[in-house]
Amino acid sequence: MTDQLNADVVSQYELETWTRCAEAYLSHFADLTGETVQLLWDAARIKTGNKVLDLGCGPGHVAGAFTDLGAVVTGIDFSGTMIDIARQRYPGATFQEANAEDLPFDDAIFDAVASNFVVHHLARPHRVFSEIARVLKPGGCFSFVVWGPPEAQSSVGAFFGAVATHHDIAQLPHGPLFGADESAYESPLTANSFTDLQFENHTILWKSDTVDPVLQAFLEWGNISALPQDIQQKIEATARENLESYKTAEGYTFPHEILLGSAKKL
Ligand SMILES: C[S@@+](CC[C@H](N)C(=O)[O-])C[C@H]1O[C@@H](n2cnc3c(N)ncnc32)[C@H](O)[C@@H]1O
């Protein structure tokens, strides 16, 4: 990746990307990212009846699962399309369109904040971590999940490898924590009144009968249809070939290493 860290550019890119692929996200990626619900719940020490914020809730599946586990959940996302989907699918939770950089909540009202596969996309993580600290009650916990090292990402790696071969992956704008390891999270957390930092690595699995839904999800996310047709075809063919190497007797299994972080507000 290049140093394309202009925060406004990153923010606009993220908003457009997630809005464009909101429907596809629900039908494909959400199966994978939903694997972390219990990890986030346990790491944020959430209890039945707790007031919980799901920050960057996307199509709302984590907020919905937390609600089923007994929490009182509010999900926020800056994509109005994601929020519309979340409201329709998970009426037991409350959803609000909002930018995580400027949360529309009073101070110290949440027992816990959880954020699943969001913070590595943030254009201004320091500002968001400060907002999370502001809305958390003292002693409340923040848990988050991001991808582990790039070489431990099977399906993501298969797609990124194909884009790198036939196009230029460095063209994608990205925020300062994209691809970072756990040490990069220490400063934004400790600078914002968080203590008791903990990090764990876990592996989650994405299973599919065919490679098609997985491939489709990545092509849509990467906006590959906007590229010249010959490049599109090459990327698709190479990504398919790379994904095929994860075939097992029971279909396809894609393992992904994740980093689970948690911290307590002082
Ligand atoms: C990879 S998706 C994760 C969705 C969901 N949390 C999950 O578990 O799959 C990232 C989400 O973060 C949202 N997001 C990114 N930056 C944001 C910001 N500054 N404020 C609010 N939402 C943001 C995006 O719109 C998108 O829905």
The ligand as an ORCA input file, in Angstrom:
! r2SCAN-3c Opt
* xyz 0 1
  C     -16.079     -4.217      7.051
  S     -17.602     -3.449      7.432
  C     -17.987     -4.253      8.985
  C     -19.481     -4.391      9.221
  C     -19.897     -5.138     10.470
  N     -19.379     -4.497     11.679
  C     -19.518     -6.589     10.470
  O     -19.420     -7.147     11.554
  O     -19.391     -7.225      9.412
  C     -17.095     -1.836      7.977
  C     -18.276     -0.948      8.333
  O     -17.793      0.199      9.031
  C     -18.509      1.327      8.581
  N     -17.672      2.516      8.842
  C     -16.414      2.771      8.398
  N     -15.983      3.965      8.845
  C     -16.990      4.509      9.581
  C     -17.168      5.725     10.294
  N     -16.213      6.657     10.336
  N     -18.342      5.926     10.946
  C     -19.321      5.005     10.908
  N     -19.232      3.836     10.220
  C     -18.078      3.578      9.574
  C     -18.748      1.055      7.105
  O     -19.799      1.819      6.565
  C     -19.042     -0.456      7.114
  O     -20.418     -0.730      7.243
*
